[in-house]
Amino acid sequence: MTPDHARPDAAWTIIIPVKDTRVAKTRLTRFSQPARAALALAFALDSATAARDCPAVRQVVAVTNDEEAGRALETVGVRVIADVPDAGLNPALSHGVATVRRGDPGASVAAMSADLPALRPADLDTAFEAADGAAFWFVADADGLGTTLLAAGPRTELSPAFGFMSRDRHGRLGAFEILGLELAHLRRDVDTEDHLREALRLGVGRHTSTALADLEAALGPPEVA
């Protein structure tokens, strides 16, 4: 984050992997490729902005080789580092953690999905409070199969295993699952039109709202409602 946004006394560094937006969100099949790219960037910006505004978050770090996305993320106070491994989601996250901990070996780190357009800072804050004392924990997605947030306290390995059925993999790695809390805005990642409809019902952030409005102005109402 920029100095204006960093909170040195806060506990958590959020790491967000941002895929090249030109090839992202291919399951949003009713949108054109440029529209999918615009939405992918908007999702990432809303995810990062909500994380930035959570009082428990010290800084937000994006790992990406998408230069346009990187520049946009920097404007909302995100620290951007290059995806040096360039080998997929989990290597990018491991690289992000290693980079953060080279400068701060005791950093508490959390890997978070970049497609949470309805995220609210309060949901993140609630998750951090619920996990108080847990060294390694996660929040499952709304479908109960994946993971939207994986966190590790000081001197604990993050061991990211995102992807299909990651909820089960993270559990088998020993991560404690946060249960009993709705956390609807944190759990709703967006890969499909159905997911987007659900996110819209929850209320998406400013960047996603603007992107959808721009698409509607240019092309007519998108088929997501």
C-alpha positions in Angstrom: 0.0 0.0 0.0 1.1 3.6 -0.4 2.2 5.5 2.8 -1.2 7.2 2.9 -3.0 3.8 3.2 -0.5 1.6 5.1 -1.2 0.8 8.8 2.0 -0.2 10.5 0.3 -1.3 13.7 -2.3 -3.5 11.9 -1.8 -7.3 11.9 -2.5 -8.6 8.4 -1.0 -8.4 5.0 -3.5 -9.4 2.3 -2.0 -10.9 -0.9 -4.1 -11.0 -4.0 -3.1 -12.9 -7.1 -4.3 -11.1 -10.3 -4.4 -13.1 -13.4 -3.8 -11.4 -16.8 -7.3 -9.8 -17.2 -7.1 -10.4 -21.0 -7.6 -14.2 -20.4 -9.6 -14.1 -17.1 -13.2 -15.0 -16.3 -13.7 -17.2 -19.3 -16.8 -18.8 -17.7 -18.6 -15.4 -18.0 -19.6 -16.7 -21.4 -22.3 -14.1 -22.3 -19.7 -11.4 -22.2 -17.1 -10.6 -24.9 -13.4 -10.9 -24.1 -12.9 -7.1 -23.6 -16.0 -7.1 -21.3 -14.6 -10.0 -19.3 -11.3 -8.2 -19.0 -13.0 -5.0 -17.8 -15.0 -7.0 -15.2 -12.0 -9.0 -14.0 -10.1 -5.8 -13.3 -13.1 -4.2 -11.6 -13.5 -7.3 -9.4 -9.8 -7.1 -8.4 -10.1 -3.3 -7.6 -13.2 -3.8 -5.5 -11.6 -6.8 -3.6 -8.4 -4.8 -3.0 -10.3 -1.6 -1.9 -12.4 -3.5 0.6 -9.3 -5.2 2.0 -7.5 -1.9 2.2 -10.3 -0.4 4.2 -10.4 -3.2 6.8 -8.9 -1.9 10.1 -7.0 -5.2 10.7 -5.1 -5.0 7.4 -1.7 -3.4 7.3 -1.2 -3.5 3.6 -2.6 -5.1 0.4 -0.2 -6.7 -2.1 -1.1 -7.8 -5.6 1.0 -10.3 -7.5 0.5 -9.8 -11.2 2.3 -9.5 -14.6 -0.7 -7.6 -16.0 0.8 -4.1 -16.3 -2.6 -2.3 -16.8 -4.1 -4.1 -13.8 -0.9 -3.3 -11.8 -1.2 0.4 -12.5 -4.9 0.5 -11.7 -4.3 -1.3 -8.4 -1.5 1.1 -7.4 -4.0 4.0 -7.7 -6.1 2.4 -4.9 -3.2 2.0 -2.6 -2.0 -1.5 -3.4 1.6 -2.6 -3.5 2.2 -4.5 -6.7 4.9 -7.1 -7.2 5.7 -9.0 -10.4 4.6 -12.7 -10.6 8.2 -13.9 -11.0 7.4 -17.6 -11.1 4.7 -17.0 -13.7 3.5 -20.6 -13.1 0.0 -20.2 -11.9 -2.0 -19.2 -8.9 -0.3 -21.0 -6.0 3.3 -20.3 -7.1 2.3 -16.6 -7.4 0.9 -16.6 -3.9 4.0 -18.4 -2.5 6.1 -15.8 -4.2 4.0 -13.0 -2.7 4.4 -14.4 0.8 8.1 -14.9 0.4 8.5 -11.3 -0.8 6.5 -9.9 2.1 8.4 -12.0 4.7 11.8 -11.0 3.4 11.0 -7.5 4.6 9.0 -8.6 7.6 9.8 -12.2 8.7 7.0 -12.2 11.3 4.3 -10.9 9.0 0.8 -12.4 9.3 -0.3 -13.1 5.8 -3.6 -13.9 4.1 -4.1 -15.0 0.5 -7.4 -13.7 -0.9 -9.3 -14.2 -4.1 -9.3 -11.3 -6.5 -12.9 -11.9 -7.6 -14.9 -10.7 -4.6 -16.7 -7.7 -6.0 -19.3 -7.6 -3.1 -16.6 -7.8 -0.4 -17.0 -5.5 2.6 -14.3 -4.6 5.1 -16.6 -5.7 8.0 -16.7 -9.3 6.7 -12.9 -9.4 6.7 -12.7 -7.9 10.1 -15.2 -10.5 11.4 -13.2 -13.3 9.9 -10.0 -12.0 11.5 -11.7 -11.7 14.9 -13.2 -15.2 14.6 -9.8 -16.7 13.8 -8.1 -15.0 16.8 -5.4 -17.4 18.1 -5.5 -19.8 15.1 -2.1 -20.2 13.3 -3.5 -21.4 10.0 -7.1 -21.0 8.8 -9.4 -20.4 5.9 -12.9 -19.2 4.8 -14.7 -21.4 2.2 -16.5 -20.0 -0.8 -20.3 -19.7 -1.0 -20.5 -23.0 -3.0 -18.7 -24.9 -0.2 -16.0 -26.3 -2.5 -13.4 -23.6 -2.9 -11.6 -21.1 -0.7 -11.7 -17.3 -0.7 -9.3 -16.5 2.1 -6.4 -18.5 3.5 -4.4 -17.1 6.4 -1.3 -17.9 8.3 0.0 -16.2 11.5 3.6 -15.2 12.2 6.2 -17.9 11.4 3.5 -20.2 10.0 3.7 -21.4 6.4 0.8 -20.4 4.2 0.9 -23.5 1.9 -1.7 -22.2 -0.6 -3.6 -24.9 -2.5 -6.2 -22.9 -4.3 -8.1 -24.3 -7.2 -10.8 -27.0 -7.7 -11.9 -28.5 -4.3 -9.5 -26.3 -2.4 -11.7 -26.3 0.7 -10.9 -30.0 1.1 -7.2 -29.6 0.4 -6.7 -26.7 2.8 -8.5 -28.7 5.5 -6.3 -31.7 4.9 -3.2 -29.4 5.2 -4.3 -28.6 8.7 -6.0 -25.3 8.2 -8.8 -24.5 10.6 -12.1 -23.6 8.8 -14.0 -20.6 10.0 -17.6 -21.9 10.5 -20.8 -20.5 12.0 -20.5 -17.1 10.4 -22.4 -16.0 7.3 -19.7 -13.8 5.8 -21.7 -13.7 2.6 -19.7 -10.9 1.0 -16.4 -12.6 1.7 -17.6 -16.0 0.4 -19.1 -14.9 -2.9 -16.4 -15.2 -5.5 -17.5 -14.7 -9.1 -16.7 -17.1 -11.9 -20.1 -17.5 -13.6 -23.2 -15.5 -14.5 -25.1 -17.1 -11.6 -22.3 -16.0 -9.2 -22.5 -12.5 -10.6 -26.2 -12.4 -10.1 -25.7 -13.3 -6.4 -23.0 -10.7 -6.0 -25.3 -8.1 -7.5 -27.9 -9.0 -5.0 -25.4 -8.6 -2.2 -24.3 -5.2 -3.6 -21.1 -4.9 -5.6 -18.4 -2.2 -5.2 -17.9 1.0 -7.1 -15.6 -0.4 -9.7 -17.8 -3.3 -10.7 -20.9 -1.1 -10.7 -19.1 1.3 -13.0 -17.8 -1.4 -15.3 -21.3 -2.9 -15.7 -22.8 0.5 -16.3 -20.2 1.2 -19.0 -21.0 -2.1 -20.6 -24.7 -1.5 -20.6 -24.2 2.0 -22.1 -22.0 0.6 -24.9 -23.8 -2.7 -25.6 -27.2 -2.7 -24.0 -28.1 -4.5 -20.7 -25.8 -7.6 -20.2 -27.7 -10.9 -19.7 -26.9 -11.4 -16.0 -30.3 -10.6 -14.4 
